[in-house]
Amino acid sequence: MSLGDFSYRVYSVTWNQKNYLQVCLLIHWGYRIRCSSFKLFKSILKILPGALLLVYTGFHGSAEDANTEAKIKYGGDSYTVDYDREIIYAKGHAYFMKQNQRVNADRIEIYYAEDKQIALFFGNVVFLDQIHSSRIEGERGEVFFLNDLYVIEENAVYSDERARIKAERIESSRGEITTFQGGVDYTDGAYKIAADSLEIGDESARFRTGVEAIDIDTGDSIFCDSVDYFQGSGNITFNGDVVYLQKKSEAREDPLVIKADALRFFSEENTYLLLGNVLVLGGEIQVRSSTARYIKEADRLEAMGEVVVQDRKNSIYCDTLVYDVKTRKMVYSDSVKGILSTK
């Protein structure tokens, strides 16, 4: 620089209107002045706003508002500052921190202008949320730090103590809601679920569009339009044109195909409740009813309400049916009547 060597040091500060001048005094300037022309004064005025903005956001330090949500820390092995464009470039073990959230990356660009406050992350991006003990990894990311919106893309993977989730794009909004878009692949101890999108809140996970769930214990598959997964209880609701397919095995030569408007799984009872237009297909047998219950451990189906059972020659009507899937034994009760075809 023609004006000479320029160095500064920034301390952690608390920013408000009353102590603006005190903040300015915290900046220590060191000059070895080689010229005394008017050009020097103009250069100082040019870089001073950028220096004050660095104090506000924190450079290798922090900036705190009376509201602690304004606190930001960042750094790296090396960095440069573009004062004209108001951009900070950090490389090598770079990091960005705000409250209980941190992002590590190979390279970070921080745009601190008033009309564009965003940070971009490149290479080995890792987002850490200390409150929820969650982690998101990817190759690229960004944060809109005034809105606390974090976005991770390219081979993005989310993990916490309960589940591991892959997606094309993962967003974390204010540490409260995490959304997943494109090629969602969810896995926990009970299910493996694929969907086009997923939204996770404090109480539940909501899968949307083209959902396929696999019961890890049995290998059975469930297809539907959407899923509400209540992670605390382990209960699940499958909605919209639900199809349940039993996995074929030596013990299941003719696995069941079950259709319904909705399907609810109750974790504690290890039982599925089928609701609306229930249709069960197994071998040559077809069962229709208003509602039904499938008990996984017993491999037993219980149908209730206007039950109709049909095979090649018989049609049996009743209000209640108990079907042992393993033995193929059926027990009919309540208002039983039948029609036999002699053809």
N, C-alpha and C positions, 0 to 999 in steps of 0.2 A: 504494500500500500504506500502511496506517495506521502500520506500524512504520518507514517511511522508505524512502529509496532503497537498493537492494540491488544490488551488483555483485560479480562474482567472476571469477577467471581460473584455468584448468586447464592443467597441464603434462603432457607425455608422462611416464608413470610405469611402473615395474615393480612388479607386485602380487604379494605373497605374505604369509603370515601373520606373518612376523617383522617386516616393515616397515609394518604397518598404520598405526601411529601416525605414521610418517614421511610416508605418503601424506596423512594428514589435515593435516599441517603444510604441505603443498604448496599448500593452498587459502588464498588471500589474501582476507580479507573487508574490505570498506569500508562503513562505516555512518555515516549522518548521523542519529543517533537523535533522534526527536521525542517519544518517550514512554518511560517507564521502568517500566511496569506489568508484572504477571505475564503479561499477554497477549503481550508481546514475547518472553519466554522460551519460551512454548508455541509461538509461530510459528517460532522458530529450530529447536526440536526437530522440528517438522513437516517442514521443508524439508531438514534435514541429511541424512537417509537418501538422498533423491533426489540431493543434491549429491554424496555419496560414490559412488553408482552411476554418476553421470556421469563421475567420475574413473576408475572401473573400465573403462567401455566407451570413453571418450575423447570429448570434445566439442570439435570443431574441432581435435582433436589425436589421440592414440592411447592405448590401454591395452594393456600387454603382460603376459602371464603368463610364468612360467618356461618354459612352452610357448608358442612364438611364434604358434601357431595362434589364440590369443585376441586378437591385435592387430586392432583395428578403427579405421578413420578415416571421418569423414563431415562434411558441411558443405553450405553453400548460400549464396545471396545474403542470405537472411533466415531466421530460425528462431524458434520459440517452444517452451517446455517446460511440459508439464502434470505437475507434481510429484505430485499426488494419484493420477493414473492412470498415471504413469511412461511418458509418451509424448513423443517429440521430433518436432516438425514442421519440415521444411526445405523452402524454396521457392526456385526460380530457380537454374538450374545446380547442382541438388542432386546429391550423390554419396555413395556408400557403398563403402568399400574394406576388403577382408580378404585379406591375403597378396598373391597375384598376380592377384586378381580384383577387378574394379571394376564398379559399376553407376551410370550417369548417368540422370537423369530430371528432368522439370519439377518434380515434387513427391515428397517422401519422408516417410513416417511410420515412426518407429523405436520399437518397443515393447520396453522393456528390463527389465520386471518378471521376477522369477526364474522364474515359471511360464508366461511368454509372451515369448519372445525371437525376434522376427520383425520384418522391415522390409518395408514395402509401397511400391511404386513406381507412379507415375501419369504418363502422357504422355511420349512420345518416349523410351521406356526403351531403354537400350543396355547390354548386359552384355559385358564385355571380359575374356577369359582370356589373360593374357600368356604363360603356359607353352605353351599349344597354339596360340597366335596365332589364336584364333577370336573371333567376334563374333556376338551374338544381339540382334536388334532386335524391338520390339513396343510395344504401347500400355499394357500393364499387367504388373506382375510382383511377385514376393515372394521373400524369402530367409529360410530358417530358419537363422540364422547359427551356431548351435551344431552343426548337422549339415552345414553347408556345402552345403545344397540350394537351388539357384536355379531359379525358375520364371518363364518369360516367356510371355505369352498375348496373343491378339488381333493378327492379322496378323504372327505371329512369323516371323522369317527368320534362319536360321543361315548363316554363311559362314566359310570358312577358305581356305587356299591350294589346296585340292583340290576343294571342292564348295560348292554353294549349295543350301539346303534350306528349304522352306516347310512350316509345320504350324500347326494350331490351338493347340497347347501344346508348349512345349519345356522340358525339365528338364535341369539340369546338376548331377550329384551328385559332390561332392568333386573336381571337375575331372577325373574319370577316365572317367565314363560319361555320355553325353548321350542322352536319350530324346525321341522325337517322337511325338505322339498326334494323330490326326485330320487327314485330308486331306494326308498327307505327299507333298511334291513335291520329288524329289531330282534334281540336275543336276550332272554333271561333264563332263570332256572326252570320255568314252566312252559314257555312258548317261544317259537320262532315265528315272527310276523313280518310279512312283506307288504308294502303299500306305497302309494304315490306320495302321500304326505302324512305328517304326524305332528301333533302339538302336545307338549308335556307341560302341565301345571303342577301345583303343589299336591293335588289330590288324585289326578287321573291323567292318563295318556289317551289321546283321541287319534285314531288312524282313519284316514279318509281315502276313498277311491281305490278300487281294484285290490281289496284286502285278501290276503291268503295267510292263514294261521295254521301252524303245525303244532299239535300237542306233543311235546318232547317225550312224555312218558309212554304214550301209546303209538305215536306216529300217525294218528288220525289227522286229516286235513279239514279245514273249515274255510269256505269262500263266502264273501259277503261284500256289501257296499261300504260299511263303516264299522268301527269297533271302539267302544269305550272301556278302557282297562283301568280299574280302580286298584292302584298298586298297593295301597295300604292293606286292603282286605284280600286282594287277589281275585276278586270277583270281576267278571267280564260280561259285557253285553255286545252281541253281534247283531247288526241291523241290516235289513234290506236284502231280500232274496237270498236267504242263508242256505247253503248246501254243506252238509256234514258228510264226509267220506271216511268210512273206516278203512284202515290199512289192511290189505290182504295178507294173511299169514297161514301157517299150517293149522292153527286153531280156528281160523276164519276162512273157510273155503268160499263162502258167499257173504262177503262183508256188506254191512248195511250202507245204504245211501239215504240220507235224511234231508228233507227240505222243510223250510218254515219261513214265516215272515220275520221272526226274530228268535234269537237263541241267547239264553243267559246261563252263565256258568257260575256256580256257587262253590268257592274254593273249600270252605270248611266241610261241606257235605260231599264234595267231589262229584257233583251232579250237574247235568245240563237240563234246563227247562226250555221246552220248545213252545212257541206261542204263535197261533194263527196259521190256518191252512197247512197243518202238519201232514206230510207225506213220507212214509217209510217204505223203502224197497229193499227186499232181502230174498235173493233166489227167486222163487215163483210166487212169493207172498208180497202183497201190497196192503199197507195199513194207512187209513186216513182218519184224522181226528182234529178236534179244535185245539187241544193242547196235549203235550206229552212230556214225560220225564225220562231221561236216560241216566242210569246210575253206572258210573264207569267201573268201579271195583267189582260189582256184581255182574256186569255186562248184561243188564236187564233194562227193558223198555216198558214203561207204563203209560198207556194212552187213555185219555179221559175226554168225554164229551162227544156224542154223536160219532162213535167209532164204527168204521167200516173196514172189515178184513176180507180180502179177496185172494183166491188162488185160481187155478184153471177152471174148477167146477163149482166152487162154493163162494157164496157171499154171506158173511155173518155180520149182524148189526148188534151193537151193545153200547152201554155207557162207559164201561171200564174194561181195559184189556191189560194183562200182564204177560209180557213176552220174554222168555229166557232165550237170549240170543245164542248161547252156547249149545243148549239141548234142543232148541227149536220148539220148545213146549209153550203152548198158549193157554191162558186161563181167561175165560170170558165171564163177565158178571154184569148184573143190573140190566133188565129189559133186553134179554138176549133173544134174538130170532135169526133165522137163517133161510137162505134160498139155495137149493141144490139144482144144478143144471144136469140133465140126463143126456145131453148130446155128447 
